[in-house]
């Protein structure tokens, strides 16, 4: 019952996506199956009407077509027969071509729709929820498992086509010989039951493949995050061995999956040959079936058994993909389907007087309580420094101020305006955030300066802000200026240069509140001094909160919040 519920649940996703096109694909499959079986069976009356196998009595189908042609006033001759077959044999490939295009379009649009929806859910998920997610797992679902989900449904459609073809062939074969038809169907069912252990094994192989693929992605990501350390320490072999281990495991799983699928196919094919030989021998010696009908019956049976092989193979592949389907569905159900908020619907919330925190309680799940009845006031147009020991909650405090974390108890307000869900969107438009490690995308210098501003920014304004942070020379040293394409910014600029560019990007947002989280901790003394001189000038325009563990920065702060219980 659980398996049936799971299958129905998965098909709910499919039903939501272009149901009209799905019904059309099913209709074409049904028509193609009926047409294919009919074109084979039609050989019997046509061959007998042409006196092929003379001396054999006409069977029921031949007499039916003879009477039908007489009533219609048609003369059956070689021209009429060839015309009928020309129509039948032309319609089949045309329908198959049409269906293949529909299949491909449907599958690709399904992948696009699911992948886009999942990525939207991920980027709009709560910060606390994203923190509990593995980046590698999310990457795996988006890149590998979503196509596997589409493949899972596509294989179901293939199996449906095989079932339709089998039913059509069986129906026509029963008209010729019910006894032999039930015999071959019985053999096929018995083989399916006998080989079911391979189907059960497919699920575990699918889980093993997902685990191996996940480890492969993780080792690639680990190396790229620590590539400089690996180069300095000459430890490339460690990452290579880990990568090779995961690759070998992946290769082994792929081989086992192929073997688990191929062996039942081999058994089916050998059994099919033996059954077909036995039917030919029994049918010929019994003399109960006209030779022409026996020939067509053998032709139908030769089509039925390969369909049995295909159905078994499809079931095996479906079971193998079930772990992938579960991963996608689990992520889809776990994340809320939020929508993007309009970038122009609300104005930024200014900070004119102060930011107030009153009676804040906060703790992470399973962790110690970071804040208990905590209250503080952050003055506007000043630099407020937040200092304290590691793990005391400095970053968590600015996350609460930014609205990324919600306190268990207490209130956060700006100029007396409570920061609830209604005003959170406006508040985030007021914030500029600069972390310790500046982030850049592969692209032009201009793109990296304006992508986060959500508005068109003229080049003259970009140059003004670059001059404000003492970074004009960083752009002018390139022949293409702002249009220079750069990959791996950390290798093109020094740490201090990267922070200047990152600060320029934040300022182009025109924030009312600037959050700096250990923004100078990776800089040397001279670069830190230059950045702090820029920041001191900025407090004339914006409110600044600076998280740091460096006591040398204290003279730059107008107010200090020390998270060991003291404040000044």
C-alpha positions as CSV (number, residue, x, y, z in Angstrom):
1,X,0.0,0.0,0.0
2,X,2.9,2.4,0.8
3,X,4.4,1.7,-2.6
4,X,1.1,2.5,-4.3
5,X,0.8,5.7,-2.4
6,X,4.3,6.7,-3.3
7,X,3.7,6.0,-7.0
8,X,0.5,8.0,-6.9
9,X,2.3,10.8,-5.1
10,X,5.0,11.0,-7.7
11,X,2.5,11.1,-10.6
12,X,0.8,14.1,-8.9
13,X,3.9,16.0,-10.0
14,X,3.5,14.7,-13.5
15,X,-0.2,15.5,-13.6
16,X,0.5,19.2,-12.7
17,X,2.7,19.6,-15.8
18,X,1.0,20.1,-19.1
19,X,-1.7,17.3,-18.7
20,X,-3.1,18.0,-22.1
21,X,0.2,17.1,-23.8
22,X,0.5,14.0,-21.6
23,X,-2.9,12.8,-22.7
24,X,-1.9,13.4,-26.3
25,X,1.2,11.3,-25.9
26,X,-0.9,8.5,-24.4
27,X,-3.4,8.7,-27.2
28,X,-0.7,8.5,-29.9
29,X,0.9,5.5,-28.1
30,X,-2.5,3.7,-28.0
31,X,-3.2,4.4,-31.7
32,X,0.3,3.3,-32.7
33,X,0.0,0.0,-30.7
34,X,-3.3,-0.8,-32.3
35,X,-2.1,0.0,-35.7
36,X,1.1,-2.0,-35.4
37,X,-0.8,-5.1,-34.2
38,X,-3.5,-4.7,-36.9
39,X,-0.9,-4.4,-39.7
40,X,0.6,-7.8,-38.7
41,X,-2.7,-9.7,-38.3
42,X,-4.0,-8.2,-41.6
43,X,-1.3,-10.4,-43.3
44,X,-3.5,-13.5,-42.7
45,X,-6.5,-12.6,-44.8
46,X,-4.4,-10.7,-47.4
47,X,-2.1,-13.7,-47.9
48,X,-5.1,-16.1,-48.2
49,X,-6.9,-13.7,-50.5
50,X,-3.9,-13.8,-52.8
51,X,-4.0,-17.7,-52.6
52,X,-0.7,-17.8,-50.8
53,X,-0.5,-21.3,-49.2
54,X,-3.2,-22.7,-51.6
55,X,-5.2,-25.6,-50.4
56,X,-5.6,-24.0,-46.9
57,X,-9.1,-23.2,-45.8
58,X,-9.8,-19.5,-45.1
59,X,-10.0,-18.8,-41.4
60,X,-12.5,-16.5,-39.7
61,X,-10.5,-13.3,-40.3
62,X,-10.0,-14.0,-44.0
63,X,-13.8,-14.6,-44.4
64,X,-14.5,-11.4,-42.4
65,X,-12.4,-9.2,-44.7
66,X,-13.8,-10.9,-47.8
67,X,-17.4,-10.3,-46.7
68,X,-16.5,-6.7,-45.7
69,X,-15.0,-5.9,-49.1
70,X,-18.0,-7.4,-50.9
71,X,-20.4,-5.3,-48.9
72,X,-18.3,-2.2,-49.6
73,X,-18.3,-3.0,-53.3
74,X,-14.5,-3.2,-53.3
75,X,-12.5,-5.6,-55.4
76,X,-9.5,-7.0,-53.4
77,X,-6.5,-7.3,-55.7
78,X,-2.8,-6.7,-55.4
79,X,-3.2,-2.9,-55.9
80,X,-5.8,-2.6,-53.1
81,X,-3.7,-4.8,-50.8
82,X,-0.5,-2.7,-51.4
83,X,-2.5,0.5,-50.9
84,X,-3.8,-0.7,-47.5
85,X,-0.3,-1.6,-46.4
86,X,1.2,1.6,-47.7
87,X,-1.2,3.6,-45.5
88,X,-0.7,1.4,-42.5
89,X,3.1,1.3,-42.7
90,X,3.4,5.0,-43.4
91,X,1.1,6.1,-40.5
92,X,3.1,4.1,-37.9
93,X,6.5,5.9,-38.5
94,X,4.8,9.3,-38.8
95,X,3.0,8.8,-35.4
96,X,6.3,7.5,-33.9
97,X,8.2,10.6,-35.1
98,X,5.5,12.9,-33.7
99,X,5.5,11.1,-30.4
100,X,9.3,11.3,-30.1
101,X,9.2,15.1,-30.5
102,X,6.4,15.3,-28.0
103,X,8.3,13.1,-25.6
104,X,11.5,15.1,-25.9
105,X,9.8,18.4,-25.5
106,X,7.7,17.3,-22.6
107,X,10.7,15.8,-20.7
108,X,12.9,18.8,-21.2
109,X,10.1,21.3,-20.1
110,X,9.4,19.1,-17.1
111,X,13.1,19.2,-16.1
112,X,13.2,23.0,-16.6
113,X,10.0,23.5,-14.5
114,X,11.0,21.4,-11.6
115,X,14.6,22.6,-11.5
116,X,13.5,26.3,-11.6
117,X,10.9,25.7,-8.9
118,X,13.3,24.0,-6.6
119,X,16.0,26.6,-7.1
120,X,13.4,29.4,-6.3
121,X,12.4,27.5,-3.1
122,X,16.1,27.2,-2.1
123,X,17.0,30.8,-2.6
124,X,13.8,32.0,-0.9
125,X,14.1,29.6,2.0
126,X,14.7,30.9,5.6
127,X,18.3,31.5,6.5
128,X,18.1,29.1,9.4
129,X,16.8,26.3,7.2
130,X,19.5,26.8,4.6
131,X,22.2,26.7,7.3
132,X,21.1,23.1,8.0
133,X,21.3,22.0,4.4
134,X,24.4,20.5,2.7
135,X,25.5,22.6,-0.3
136,X,26.7,19.4,-2.1
137,X,23.3,17.7,-1.6
138,X,21.4,20.7,-3.0
139,X,23.8,20.8,-6.0
140,X,23.3,17.1,-6.6
141,X,19.5,17.3,-6.5
142,X,19.5,20.3,-9.0
143,X,22.0,18.9,-11.4
144,X,21.6,15.1,-11.3
145,X,18.5,14.0,-9.5
146,X,16.0,16.3,-11.2
147,X,16.9,14.8,-14.7
148,X,16.6,11.4,-13.0
149,X,13.1,12.3,-11.9
150,X,12.2,13.2,-15.5
151,X,13.8,9.9,-16.6
152,X,11.7,8.1,-14.0
153,X,8.5,9.3,-15.5
154,X,9.7,8.8,-19.1
155,X,10.5,5.2,-18.3
156,X,6.9,4.9,-17.0
157,X,5.7,6.2,-20.3
158,X,7.9,3.7,-22.2
159,X,6.6,0.9,-20.0
160,X,3.0,2.1,-20.7
161,X,3.8,1.9,-24.4
162,X,5.2,-1.7,-24.0
163,X,2.1,-2.7,-22.0
164,X,-0.2,-1.3,-24.8
165,X,1.7,-3.1,-27.4
166,X,1.6,-6.4,-25.4
167,X,-2.1,-6.1,-24.9
168,X,-2.7,-5.4,-28.6
169,X,-0.5,-8.3,-29.7
170,X,-2.1,-10.6,-27.2
171,X,-5.6,-9.6,-28.2
172,X,-4.8,-10.3,-31.9
173,X,-3.0,-13.6,-31.0
174,X,-6.0,-14.8,-29.0
175,X,-8.1,-14.6,-32.2
176,X,-5.7,-17.0,-33.8
177,X,-5.0,-19.4,-30.9
178,X,-6.1,-18.7,-27.3
179,X,-4.3,-21.9,-26.1
180,X,-0.8,-20.9,-27.3
181,X,-1.3,-17.3,-26.4
182,X,-2.2,-18.0,-22.8
183,X,0.8,-20.4,-22.6
184,X,3.3,-17.7,-23.7
185,X,1.8,-15.1,-21.4
186,X,2.0,-17.6,-18.5
187,X,5.6,-18.2,-19.2
188,X,6.3,-14.4,-19.2
189,X,4.5,-13.9,-15.9
190,X,6.4,-16.8,-14.3
191,X,9.7,-15.4,-15.4
192,X,8.8,-12.0,-14.0
193,X,8.0,-13.6,-10.6
194,X,11.2,-15.7,-10.8
195,X,13.4,-12.6,-11.6
196,X,11.8,-10.2,-9.1
197,X,14.9,-10.4,-6.8
198,X,16.8,-8.4,-9.4
199,X,14.1,-5.7,-9.1
200,X,14.4,-5.5,-5.3
201,X,18.2,-5.3,-5.6
202,X,17.8,-2.3,-8.0
203,X,16.6,0.0,-5.2
204,X,19.7,-0.6,-3.1
205,X,22.0,-0.1,-6.1
206,X,20.2,3.2,-6.8
207,X,20.9,4.3,-3.2
208,X,24.5,3.3,-3.6
209,X,24.9,5.2,-6.8
210,X,23.5,8.4,-5.2
211,X,25.9,8.1,-2.3
212,X,28.9,7.6,-4.6
213,X,27.9,10.6,-6.7
214,X,27.4,12.8,-3.6
215,X,30.9,11.9,-2.4
216,X,32.4,12.7,-5.8
217,X,30.8,16.2,-5.8
218,X,32.0,16.7,-2.2
219,X,35.6,15.9,-3.0
220,X,35.6,18.2,-6.0
221,X,34.1,21.0,-3.9
222,X,36.5,20.4,-1.0
223,X,39.5,20.7,-3.3
224,X,38.3,23.9,-4.9
225,X,37.7,25.4,-1.5
226,X,41.2,24.5,-0.3
227,X,43.1,24.6,-3.6
228,X,45.7,27.0,-2.4
229,X,46.4,25.0,0.8
230,X,46.7,21.9,-1.4
231,X,49.3,23.6,-3.6
232,X,51.3,25.1,-0.7
233,X,51.4,21.8,1.2
234,X,51.8,19.6,-2.0
235,X,48.8,17.6,-0.8
236,X,47.2,17.2,-4.3
237,X,47.6,13.5,-4.0
238,X,45.2,13.4,-1.0
239,X,42.4,15.0,-3.0
240,X,43.2,12.9,-6.1
241,X,43.0,9.7,-4.1
242,X,39.7,10.8,-2.6
243,X,38.4,11.7,-6.0
244,X,39.6,8.4,-7.5
245,X,38.0,6.4,-4.6
246,X,34.6,8.1,-5.3
247,X,35.0,7.7,-9.1
248,X,35.9,4.0,-8.7
249,X,32.9,3.5,-6.5
250,X,30.7,5.3,-9.0
251,X,32.1,3.1,-11.8
252,X,31.5,-0.1,-9.8
253,X,27.9,0.9,-9.0
254,X,27.2,1.7,-12.7
255,X,28.6,-1.7,-13.6
256,X,26.5,-3.5,-11.0
257,X,23.4,-1.6,-12.1
258,X,24.0,-2.6,-15.7
259,X,24.6,-6.2,-14.8
260,X,21.5,-6.3,-12.6
261,X,19.4,-5.1,-15.5
262,X,21.1,-7.1,-18.3
263,X,21.0,-10.5,-16.7
264,X,17.2,-10.7,-16.5
265,X,17.0,-9.5,-20.1
266,X,19.3,-12.4,-21.1
267,X,17.2,-15.0,-19.3
268,X,14.0,-13.5,-20.9
269,X,15.5,-13.7,-24.4
270,X,16.7,-17.3,-24.0
271,X,13.4,-18.4,-22.5
272,X,11.6,-16.6,-25.4
273,X,13.6,-18.5,-28.0
274,X,12.9,-21.8,-26.3
275,X,9.1,-21.1,-26.0
276,X,8.9,-19.9,-29.6
277,X,10.6,-23.1,-30.9
278,X,8.3,-25.2,-28.7
279,X,5.2,-23.4,-30.1
280,X,6.4,-23.8,-33.7
281,X,7.0,-27.5,-33.2
282,X,3.7,-28.1,-31.4
283,X,1.6,-26.0,-33.8
284,X,3.1,-27.6,-37.0
285,X,2.7,-31.2,-35.7
286,X,-0.8,-30.6,-34.5
287,X,-2.1,-29.4,-37.8
288,X,-4.9,-27.5,-36.0
289,X,-3.8,-24.1,-37.2
290,X,-3.5,-23.1,-41.0
291,X,0.1,-22.6,-42.0
292,X,-0.4,-18.9,-42.8
293,X,-2.1,-18.3,-39.4
294,X,0.7,-20.2,-37.7
295,X,3.3,-18.0,-39.4
296,X,1.5,-14.8,-38.3
297,X,1.1,-16.2,-34.8
298,X,4.8,-16.8,-34.6
299,X,5.4,-13.2,-35.8
300,X,3.1,-11.9,-33.0
301,X,4.8,-14.0,-30.4
302,X,8.2,-12.8,-31.6
303,X,6.9,-9.3,-30.8
304,X,5.4,-10.1,-27.5
305,X,8.4,-11.6,-25.7
306,X,10.7,-8.6,-26.5
307,X,8.0,-6.4,-24.9
308,X,8.2,-8.6,-21.8
309,X,11.9,-8.0,-21.8
310,X,11.4,-4.3,-22.1
311,X,8.8,-4.2,-19.3
312,X,11.1,-6.1,-16.9
313,X,14.0,-3.7,-17.8
314,X,11.8,-0.7,-17.3
315,X,10.7,-1.9,-13.9
316,X,14.3,-2.4,-12.9
317,X,15.3,1.1,-14.1
318,X,12.3,2.6,-12.3
319,X,13.2,1.0,-9.0
320,X,16.8,2.1,-9.4
321,X,15.6,5.7,-9.8
322,X,13.3,5.7,-6.8
323,X,16.0,7.0,-4.4
324,X,16.6,9.9,-6.7
325,X,12.8,10.6,-6.9
326,X,12.6,10.6,-3.1
327,X,15.4,13.1,-2.8
328,X,13.7,15.5,-5.1
329,X,10.3,15.1,-3.6
330,X,11.6,15.4,-0.1
331,X,13.3,18.7,-0.9
332,X,10.3,19.9,-2.8
333,X,8.0,19.2,0.2
334,X,10.4,20.5,2.8
335,X,10.7,24.0,1.3
336,X,7.9,26.5,1.1
337,X,6.9,27.8,-2.3
338,X,7.5,31.5,-1.7
339,X,7.4,34.2,-4.3
340,X,9.8,36.9,-5.2
341,X,8.9,40.3,-3.8
342,X,8.7,43.3,-6.2
343,X,11.9,45.4,-6.2
344,X,9.9,48.6,-6.6
345,X,6.8,47.9,-4.6
346,X,8.3,49.2,-1.3
347,X,10.7,51.9,-0.3
348,X,13.7,51.3,1.9
349,X,13.2,52.0,5.6
350,X,15.5,54.8,6.7
351,X,17.4,55.0,10.1
352,X,17.0,58.5,11.4
353,X,17.4,58.0,15.2
354,X,18.2,54.5,16.4
355,X,17.8,50.7,16.1
356,X,16.5,49.3,19.3
357,X,16.7,45.7,20.7
358,X,14.5,44.9,23.7
359,X,14.5,41.8,25.9
360,X,15.9,39.5,23.2
361,X,16.2,35.8,23.9
362,X,17.9,33.5,21.3
363,X,19.5,30.1,21.1
364,X,20.2,27.7,18.3
365,X,18.6,24.3,18.3
366,X,20.5,21.9,20.6
367,X,23.0,24.7,21.5
368,X,23.5,27.1,24.4
369,X,21.5,30.2,24.9
370,X,23.3,33.2,23.3
371,X,21.0,36.0,24.4
372,X,18.9,36.2,27.5
373,X,16.8,39.3,28.0
374,X,19.3,41.2,25.9
375,X,18.6,44.9,25.3
376,X,20.7,47.5,23.4
377,X,20.3,50.7,21.4
378,X,22.3,51.4,18.2
379,X,22.5,55.2,17.4
380,X,22.0,56.4,13.8
381,X,24.8,57.9,11.7
382,X,27.4,56.4,14.1
383,X,29.8,53.5,14.1
384,X,28.8,50.9,16.7
385,X,31.3,48.2,17.3
386,X,30.3,44.7,18.5
387,X,33.1,42.8,20.2
388,X,33.4,39.7,22.2
389,X,34.9,36.2,22.4
390,X,34.4,33.8,19.6
391,X,31.1,31.9,19.8
392,X,29.5,34.6,22.0
393,X,27.0,35.6,19.3
394,X,28.4,38.6,17.4
395,X,27.4,37.4,13.9
396,X,24.1,36.1,15.3
397,X,23.3,39.6,16.7
398,X,23.7,41.3,13.3
399,X,21.7,38.4,11.7
400,X,18.9,39.2,14.1
401,X,19.1,42.9,13.2
402,X,19.1,42.1,9.5
403,X,16.0,39.9,9.9
404,X,17.8,36.6,9.0
405,X,17.2,35.1,12.4
406,X,14.1,35.6,14.5
407,X,14.5,35.9,18.3
408,X,12.5,33.5,20.4
409,X,11.4,36.5,22.5
410,X,11.8,40.2,22.4
411,X,11.5,43.0,19.8
412,X,13.6,44.8,17.2
413,X,12.5,48.3,16.1
414,X,13.8,51.1,13.9
415,X,12.9,54.6,14.9
416,X,10.1,53.1,17.0
417,X,8.8,51.0,14.0
418,X,8.6,47.3,14.9
419,X,10.4,45.1,12.5
420,X,7.8,42.4,11.8
421,X,7.1,40.5,8.6
422,X,5.2,43.4,7.2
423,X,8.2,45.7,7.2
424,X,11.0,43.1,6.8
425,X,11.1,43.5,3.0
426,X,11.5,47.3,3.2
427,X,14.1,46.9,6.0
428,X,16.3,44.6,3.8
429,X,16.4,47.2,1.1
430,X,17.9,49.5,3.6
431,X,20.8,47.2,4.4
432,X,24.3,46.8,2.9
433,X,26.2,43.8,4.2
434,X,30.0,43.2,3.9
435,X,31.3,39.9,5.2
436,X,34.9,38.8,6.0
437,X,35.3,37.0,2.7
438,X,34.1,39.1,-0.2
439,X,32.3,37.2,-3.0
440,X,32.5,37.8,-6.7
441,X,31.0,36.1,-9.7
442,X,32.8,35.3,-13.0
443,X,32.0,38.3,-15.1
444,X,32.9,41.9,-16.0
445,X,34.0,44.3,-13.3
446,X,30.8,46.3,-13.9
447,X,28.5,43.3,-13.4
448,X,30.2,42.5,-10.1
449,X,29.7,46.1,-8.9
450,X,26.0,46.4,-9.8
451,X,24.4,42.9,-9.7
452,X,23.3,43.3,-6.1
453,X,21.7,46.8,-6.6
454,X,18.4,45.7,-8.3
455,X,18.4,48.9,-10.4
456,X,20.1,50.5,-13.4
457,X,23.3,52.3,-12.3
458,X,25.1,54.8,-14.6
459,X,28.8,54.5,-15.1
460,X,29.5,57.9,-13.7
461,X,27.9,56.9,-10.4
462,X,30.1,53.7,-10.4
463,X,33.2,55.8,-10.9
464,X,32.1,58.2,-8.1
465,X,31.7,55.3,-5.6
466,X,35.0,53.7,-6.7
467,X,36.7,57.1,-6.0
468,X,35.0,57.2,-2.6
469,X,36.6,53.9,-1.6
470,X,39.9,54.6,-3.2
471,X,39.5,52.0,-5.9
472,X,39.5,53.9,-9.2
473,X,42.9,52.7,-10.1
474,X,41.8,49.0,-9.8
475,X,39.4,49.5,-12.8
476,X,41.7,51.8,-14.8
477,X,44.6,49.4,-14.8
478,X,42.6,47.2,-17.3
479,X,42.4,48.2,-20.9
480,X,38.7,47.4,-21.0
481,X,38.0,49.3,-17.7
482,X,34.6,48.3,-16.2
483,X,34.1,45.9,-19.1
484,X,37.1,43.7,-18.2
485,X,36.0,40.1,-17.7
486,X,37.5,38.5,-14.7
487,X,37.4,34.9,-13.3
488,X,38.6,34.1,-9.8
489,X,38.8,37.6,-8.4
490,X,40.8,36.5,-5.4
491,X,43.7,35.7,-7.7
492,X,43.3,39.0,-9.7
493,X,43.2,41.4,-6.7
494,X,44.8,41.5,-3.3
495,X,42.7,41.0,-0.2
496,X,42.5,44.7,0.5
497,X,41.6,45.4,-3.2
498,X,38.8,42.8,-3.1
499,X,37.4,44.4,0.1
500,X,37.4,47.9,-1.5
501,X,35.5,46.6,-4.6
502,X,33.1,44.7,-2.3
503,X,32.5,47.8,-0.3
504,X,31.9,49.8,-3.5
505,X,29.3,47.2,-4.5
506,X,27.5,47.6,-1.1
507,X,27.5,51.3,-1.3
508,X,26.0,51.3,-4.8
509,X,22.9,49.9,-3.1
510,X,22.6,53.2,-1.2
511,X,22.0,51.6,2.1
512,X,20.8,53.3,5.3
513,X,22.5,50.6,7.5
514,X,25.9,49.1,6.8
515,X,26.7,45.7,8.5
516,X,30.4,44.9,8.5
517,X,31.1,41.3,9.8
518,X,34.9,41.0,10.4
519,X,35.3,43.0,7.2
520,X,39.0,43.7,7.9
521,X,40.1,40.6,9.7
522,X,41.9,39.2,6.7
523,X,43.7,42.4,5.9
524,X,47.1,43.6,6.9
525,X,47.5,46.7,9.1
526,X,48.0,49.2,6.3
527,X,45.0,47.9,4.2
528,X,42.8,47.8,7.4
529,X,43.8,51.5,8.1
530,X,42.8,52.6,4.6
531,X,39.5,50.7,4.7
532,X,38.7,52.2,8.2
533,X,39.4,55.7,6.9
534,X,36.8,55.2,4.2
535,X,34.3,53.8,6.7
536,X,34.7,56.7,9.1
537,X,33.8,59.1,6.3
538,X,30.7,56.9,5.5
539,X,29.1,57.4,8.9
540,X,28.1,60.9,7.8
541,X,25.6,59.1,5.4
542,X,24.8,55.7,7.0
543,X,24.5,53.9,10.3
544,X,27.3,51.4,10.6
545,X,27.5,48.3,12.8
546,X,31.0,46.7,12.8
547,X,31.6,43.2,14.2
548,X,35.2,42.5,15.1
549,X,37.6,40.8,17.4
550,X,40.4,43.3,16.9
551,X,40.8,45.7,19.8
552,X,42.9,48.0,17.6
553,X,39.7,49.1,15.9
554,X,38.1,50.4,19.1
555,X,39.2,54.0,18.6
556,X,37.2,54.1,15.4
557,X,33.9,53.3,17.1
558,X,31.4,55.8,18.6
559,X,29.8,53.1,20.7
560,X,30.9,49.6,21.7
561,X,28.7,46.7,22.5
562,X,30.7,44.0,24.3
563,X,29.0,40.7,24.4
564,X,30.3,39.5,27.7
565,X,27.7,41.5,29.6
566,X,29.4,45.0,29.4
567,X,28.5,47.8,27.1
568,X,29.6,51.4,26.8
